[in-house]
């Protein structure tokens, strides 16, 4: 096991990248702690799989270095990195039995038979396939095959990290939850570094201690689920995490006040230095409260009851604006104003979060 | 659900029966007719019963031809199948070179059989052929017209040249269908090159290999034109394979009865061996699915 360091890492699929947009991964510097459970979250095509393949060595980065602990593995073969990876679609060796499938990575490393047997039995118990060990993998359901893939990923005890590339795509929803819980349990039990790629925020937030949000080839934020929710470092994080996502309003920032472009003043609860570029404020729907007293005027379009709470689709200064109303709060026709929870308003300049009472435009990446 | 029994349904099979009758059964029956009769032409037949079959089964001439035929098919399969797989594994997977390889590989398959024979007949000649003259020039004694071993080598090399492409192209198609993730998983599992071939590539090629083996067996077992053009069955009878012998008997000697009995047995042997190949290979598949 080892800490994974990405140093000035960047990757382009073109031989001579000219501009920023030729890069599938923009330059990044990150440290992935040993034993952490990370989720790599982002929409399709943002570079998640590219980053994963660079870590596992299936792809050589065009720039920068990858370190495992103190060892530079940029040029090391996948086999030499001692990494396990589970793919989006089940990869099993059809002609082998389930047992041989699970034992395959161990046999290839020349482990002794007794150890292999014990370890395979242990893993089979974990993925609940003890009864099927002697069956051929061919003809099993996609669920079962993916479980074998997961098992094969975890069968080696000495791996530096286990990488999951959207491993639960083909699994039934109820099994998904069960397997994810199992993975989490395994993580606690064995303490492997785990990196889990997904585009599903629920999956990411429930699995990981730290979620890494990627957008357009860049890591825009690496933080705990709470940090992503309360202080999104980039407007994309605000929009992508949460359902519905964060509201953004164009505004001019003056000290501790924001003057909205369409009229109205918002108290930011903290002082800001001069903000340059395209400035916006961001408010979570959960932090905006509908009221019949003082506040900004809103026009309500629709109320959606989603069970635990209601989502109110409204308009503020002609822009769509979402709020949530907790269960039990009666919505009356004269509630046409909105107030923001103090201290929960974030300020953005050119899409990046501005930290209060500090120099402006600090990129919190 | 209970199945209803209605014998009128047999009428629905009738059109197929009629078609198959005209395309296969009736022509075959004329051969059967010849095989149990003796004839001197003019449509005059004398009943011979199983006499021709008895004669053929005990004929050492047929035994020798059958032996040569089995040996030839065995050698052909033993060379072309592994070589075809090997070539398919080493062909470029995409891009300009992949297209070029495909075209070059397909070329021998497009040449008519008798042209292939003629090409090699001239190519191997000691007086004017590039191969024959070339070998003579570097001091190798090679003459396919009077040395049985040289004749065999020539016929086998010719067949390998002509047909290995077929096996290679079929295998190549099988290999192309393997998703990249399998190779990546194998690298992560530290599988050796052999393990990748044995557990990923070979299982994926199994279906096309079955077809390749069947086609190559049937074609090589029925081979006629190419060796006939190159060696004419010689020197002596050393390259007289079953169909060459059959044609000699039927057309050359006009022994229609024995030739007809011979053809029927020949047909049954091919049918039997193909059936055995097919059953064994598909059962292998099923056994593995357990």
Contacts between the chains, C-beta under 8 A, distances in Angstrom:
chain1	res1	chain2	res2	distance
A	53	B	184	7.9
A	56	B	188	6.6
A	58	B	184	5.2
A	58	B	187	6.8
A	58	B	188	7.9
A	77	B	187	7.6
A	78	B	184	7.8
A	78	B	187	4.4
A	78	B	188	5.7
A	79	B	187	6.3
A	79	B	188	7.7
A	79	B	190	4.5
A	83	B	188	6.4
A	84	B	188	6.3
A	85	B	184	7.3
A	85	B	185	7.3
A	85	B	188	4.9
A	87	B	181	4.5
A	87	B	184	7.1
A	87	B	185	6.5
A	88	B	181	7.6
A	89	B	179	7.2
A	89	B	181	6.3
A	91	B	179	7.8
A	91	B	181	5.1
A	91	B	182	5.5
A	91	B	184	8.0
A	91	B	185	4.2
A	93	B	199	4.5
A	93	B	200	6.9
A	93	B	203	7.8
A	94	B	203	5.2
A	95	B	199	6.3
A	95	B	203	4.6
A	95	B	288	5.6
A	96	B	199	6.3
A	104	B	189	5.5
A	104	B	191	7.2
A	104	B	195	8.0
A	104	B	199	7.9
A	105	B	188	7.8
A	105	B	189	4.3
A	105	B	190	6.6
A	108	B	189	5.9
A	108	B	190	4.3
A	108	B	191	5.7
A	108	B	192	7.0
A	108	B	195	6.9
A	109	B	190	6.1
A	135	B	290	7.3
A	136	B	288	5.5
A	136	B	289	5.8
A	136	B	290	6.1
A	138	B	288	6.5
A	138	B	289	5.2
A	139	B	289	5.1
A	149	B	185	7.7
A	152	B	185	8.0
A	152	B	189	6.9
